C-alpha cells in the first residue's frame, strides 16, 4: 500500500530507510533482526499513510463531486468534496485556481478606467446597451476592488467593459502594440477583454492600417511569372556561372569559379584566391571566354552585379532562388562529392583537374551521353600518360585531339592547368 501511495507521502524513502536497509542482505535466508529503529520506521510509515488518506464526515453545506475515469479493463471513481475558500499560497502546498484571489480579466496597461467610466455615463451608445435586445448580459460591475463601476457584459463568465467611442482606438493600441499580431489574433484578443458594436470591422481595419505592421511584414505575396529558359541549340552560347567556397586553404586558393555550358553540360572549375569582381572577371576571361565566347548567366552575387561584370553582357537569375541557376547548383553537389571521395590530402587544387576529367567523361543519366562526347564526338579511346611526377593517369583521347583540332597533348594539358 505504501508503494502505491508513495508519491503522496513526503520523504517516505528517508522515513523507511531502516526497513529498506534490512532487505539488502547479500546472504540468502539470513535471519532478520527486528530492531527498535526498524519498528519506529514502520510506525512512522503507518502514520504518514494514515494522515495522507484521512477521511472525514462530509459538510452538509458544501457540494459533492464524483470524479471518474475508465480504461479498457477497469473503471474507477472517487467521491470528493471541496471547500472553495481562498487559501494563501504559503499555506497551500499544491496551489490551484482556488488558492488564487480574483484578478481582473481586462488589460489595464495604459487604460484610464476612471475616465472610461465617465465616458460610459455620457455616451448614449453605451447606455443603449442596457435596454437593447441582445445576447449580452449587461450589468454594472467593478474589474477590481479599487476600480470604478463600469458597464460590462458578463455573458462569457468574465466582465468585458462596453468601450465608448473615444476609448476604442486606445484599447486597440494597448492590445495590438504588444507584439503586432495579425487581424484574426488581434480581434480575438480584443473581443476577449472588451466589447462594442462593430468591433471586428474596426479592429480589422486598424490592423491593416498599422504603420509598423506595413513596414515590417509582407502583406502581399506576389509571385513573378517564371521565365522559360530553353536549351540553347549551339554549343557554348549560354553558360551558367557561380562561386563555391570558402574551401580549405590549398596552394593559396580558397574559392572556385564554376562554369557549365547549358548545351553540352561541359563543366569548368577555376581556383580563386579571392572573390572580388576583378578576380572573377579575370578568371572567366582566361578560363572560358578566351576559348568559347561571352554569353553568361549568373546569380545575384555582389561580384556579378557590378558595372565591370555588366560589360560582358551577363544575365542574372532571381534573388534567393538558387533553383533558377539549378544546373550549376547541381554541379556543385557532384563536384564537392567527387573531391571528398578522391582527396587523400588537403591539397584539393592538385586533384581538381582529374576530378573534372572524370566528370566530363561520365555519361549523364538523362541524356545518355557525356559532355566530352558532345564536345568531341569522334573519339572515345583511352590511353595512359605518365607525367613528370612519374604517376600514370588514364586520359580520354576525347579531350586531347578533337577539342583543339590537332593541338595535341600540349594544348590539352595547358587547358587542364598542367
N, C-alpha and C positions, 0 to 999 in steps of 0.2 A: 504493500500500500504506500509506503514511503517512496519507493521508486516511482510510482505513478504520480504522486503529488510533489515530487522533489522540486519542481520548478516554482512552486508556490511557497516553499519553505526557505526563508533566507538563511544562508550559511549552514545549511543542513549537512554538507560534506564535512565541514570542520567539527560540527557537533558530534557526528557519528564516526569520527576518525579512529577512536579506540576500537570500535567494532570492526571497521574495515581492516585495521592492522592485525587483528586476531585471525583474520581469514587468509592472511598472506603467508602462512607457514609453508615452507618448502618440503616438509616431510608429510607424506600422506597418512591420514587417520591418526594424527597426533592429538593427544588428549587436550581439550580446551580448558584452560584455567579461567574461570569467571571471576574477574577482579572487581573491586569496588568502582574503579574508573569506568569499566565497561558497563556496569549496572547504571551508573549515573548518566552515561551517554545514552543508554536505552530509554531511561525515564525522560531525559530531555527531548529525545526524538518523539516520544509519545505526546509530550506536552505541546511541542511545535505542531504536530499533526492535528491535535485536538483544537488548538487555537485557530489554525488555518481553516478548518472545516466546521467551525462552531455554528450551530443552528439556534435560532431564537423564535419566539412566537411572533406571528405577523402583526403588523399595525393595522387597525381597522380603518383608519383614515387615509391610508396610502394605497395606490393601485397595485395590483399584481400583474406580472408579466410572465408569460410562458415562452421560453426560448427553446426552439427545437432545431434539430439537424438530422440528416439521414445520409446513408451511403447505400451501396449496392447490397450490403449484407446486414446492416443494422440501422436502428433508429434510436435517437436519444432526445431527452428533453429535461429542462430544469425549470422549476417554478421560482421566480425571483420577485423581490420587492425592493424598490429603490426609494430612498427618501431624498427627494430633489431639493436639497438645501445647499446653499453655497458653502463649500469647504475651502478654506485658504490653501494655497498651493503648498506651503511648507508643512501643512498637516495632512496633505493628501499625497501619498506615495505614488499612486497611479493616477496622474492628473487626466481628466477628461473634460468634455464640454461643460459638464455640470459644475466643475470646480472653477470655471472662469466667469467672472462677473460680466454683466451685459455691457457690450460696447456698441458704438454707433456703426451702422452699416453704410453710411454715406461718406463720401470723400469730403474731408474738412480742410484740406490744404488749399489756402488761398481763397476760400469762400466765406463771405460775411453772412452768416446765418441770421444775425440780428437784422441786418439790412434786408435780407431776403424775406424775413417775417413782415417787416414794414411794407415791402413792395407787394407781398401777397395780399395784405389787407387793403391796399389801394388799387389792386388790379381787378378789373371787372371780370376778366377771363378766368382768373383763379377762383374767385368767389362763385362763378357759374358752375364750377365742378361740383359744388355741394348739392345743387338741385338737379343736375343733369342726369339722365338715364344712361348710365354706362356700366361696364363690368367692374369699374374701380370701386373700392371701398374707401371713401373719403372721411377723414377724421382729423381733429387737431391733436397733435402729439409732439413730444419732445424727442429729439435724437439722443440727448444725454440729459443728465440731471441738471446741469447748469445751463443748458441751451434754451433758446426761446421756443414757444409753441409754434409749430409750422403746420400748414395744411398739407397732409400727406396721404398717400394711397397705401393701404396695408393689405391689399388683396394677395400679395405674394408672400405674406408672412413677415415682412420687414418694412419699416416705414420708408417710403420714397417721396420726398418733397415734390410738390407741384411747383415747377420753376416758372416764375414770372418772366415776361419777355426781356426785361433789362438784364437778367442774370443768366440767360440761356447760353450766350456765347462764352461767358466766364466759366460756366460749368464745362462746356466743351473743351476749352483751353486747358483746364485743370486735368481732365481725364486724358485728352489726346496728347498733350505735350510731354507726358511722362516718357513715352517710347515711340510716339508717332505710329501707332498701328494702322492697319488698313480700314476700309469703310466698314466691313462686317464686324470686325473686332471692336472698333470704336462705338458702333451703335449698340452692341451687346453690353459693353462696359457702362455706357451712359444710361441705358434703359434699366440696368440692374440697380442703379442708385437713385435715379431721378425719373420724372415723367412729365410730359407736357404734350399738348396736341401738335401733331406734325413733326414730332421729334426725329423720326427716322429720315424724313426727307431733308430736314435742315442739317442734321449731323452729316449725312452723306454728302451734301453739297459743300459743307465746310471742310471736310476731309479732302475732297478733290481740289479745293481752293487753297489748301495749306501750302505756303511758300516753301517751307523746309522739306516737305514730302516731295514736292515737284522738283526741287533742286538736287535731291539725294536718292530718289527712287526712279526706277524705269517704269514709266506709265504705259507706254505703247510699245509692244514687242513687234516691231516691223521687220519682216524678213525680205531682204532683197532677192530678186529672182536670180537663179543660178545661171551662170554663163556656161554654155556648152563649148568645150574645147575638143574639137575633132582631132583625130590623129593626123599629123602632117603627112603629106604624100612624099615629100623629098627628105632625104637624109640630112641631118644637122641644120634643118630650117627652123626648129623650135626646140630649145633646151630648157630644163628646169635647173635651178641653182639654189644652194643653201649652204649653211655653215654648221659643222659639227664641232663640239668642244665646250669647255676646255677638256683636253685629254691629258694623260700623264706626260710629263716633260720627256721628250725624246729628240736628241740631236738638235736641240734648240727650238723645236716645233711643239705647239700645244693645240693647234686647231687644224681642221681640214676644210677646204673649199670643195664641196661636192657638186658634180655636174652630171646630168644624164640627158641623152638625146631621146626625145619622145617618139621618134620613128623607129630607130634601131635598138633602143634601150642601151646604148653604149654608155657605160659609166666612167667617170673620172673622179679622182680624189687627189687634190693638190695640198700638201702640207703648208701650213702658215705659221709664222712666228707671232703674228698679231692679227686682229680683225678690223683694223681701220679701213676706211674706204680706199685710200691709195693702194694699200697692200692687196685688198681683194681684187681691185681692178687690174693691178699688175699681174697677179696670178692667173686671172681669167684671160688676159691678153696673151701671155706666154704659153699657157697650158691648153688653151682651147681656140680662141679667136684667131690666132696666127695660123691655125690649121684648118678650121672648119667654118668660120664666119661669126656674125654678130648676134642673131636673134637670141633673146634671153627672157626667161620668166622666173621671177624670184618672189620670196615673201616680203613682208614689210619690215624687215630688219633695218636698223638705222644705217647700216653700211650700204643698203640697196636703195635708199630713198634720197641720197644726196644729189646735188647738181652734177657732180662728176660722174656718178653712175648713170644719171639720166641721159648723158651724152652717147651712151652705147645702145639707146633705144630699148631699154628694159621695160617689161610689163610686170605688174605686181598682182599677187593674189590677195584675197580678202584678209582683213585683220583677224587674228585669233581663230583662224580656220585652217589648221595645217593640212586638212584633207583636200583643200584646194590645190596644194602642192604635193599631192599624195604620192606621185611616182618617186620623187626624190626622198620623201619622208620614209617610204617603204624601203628604199635602197639603204637608208641609214641603218635600219634594223639588220638587214642582211650583212652589211659591211662590218658593223660592230660585232655581230656574232662570229663572222669568219675571222676577224682579227683576234678575238678572245680564244677561239679554238686553235689558231695557228701559233700564237705567241708562246715562246718558251723563255723570253726575257723581256724587260720593259721597253726595249728599243723597237717600237712598232713602225717607225719610219723605214727601217731596213726590210721589214716584211710586207709593207703596204703594196709595192709593185706586184709581188707574187699573189697576194690576195686578190688584187684587181684582175690579174691574169686569169685566175680561176673563175671569178665572177663573170668575166666577159665570155668565157668559153662554155659556161654552164647553160644548157637549154632552158628556156622559160616554159613553165607548165602550161600557161595559157596560150603561148604562141608556137610551142613545139620546135623552137629553134633558139640559138644563142645570138647574142648581139654581135659576136665576132663573125658568125656566118652571114649576117646581114651586111656587115662592112666588107668582108672578103669571102664571097660565097664559093670561090673556085678551089679553095684549098682546105684540107681537113687533116693532113698528116701531122705527126708529132715527132720531133727529134730531140736529141739531148744536147745541151750546150754546157760546156764546162767553163765557168767564169774564172777570173784571176784569183778568186778565193778558193779555187780547186773544189768547188761544190757543183754537183750535177743537178740540172733542172730540166724538166720536160717543158718544152716551149712549142705551142701550136704554130705550124707554118702559116696559118690563117692570119697571124698577127705580124708576119715578117716580110712577106713578099707582096701581097696584093694591096695592102693598105697604102704603101708608099710607092707603088708602081715600080718595083725592082730596086728600091733603095738598099735592100739587103739588110744584113744584121746590124750594120752601123746605125741606120735610121731607126730601127726598132728599139735598140737599147737606148738610144738618145731619148726616144719618146717615153720610155719607162723610167727614165732618170738614172740609168746605169752607165 
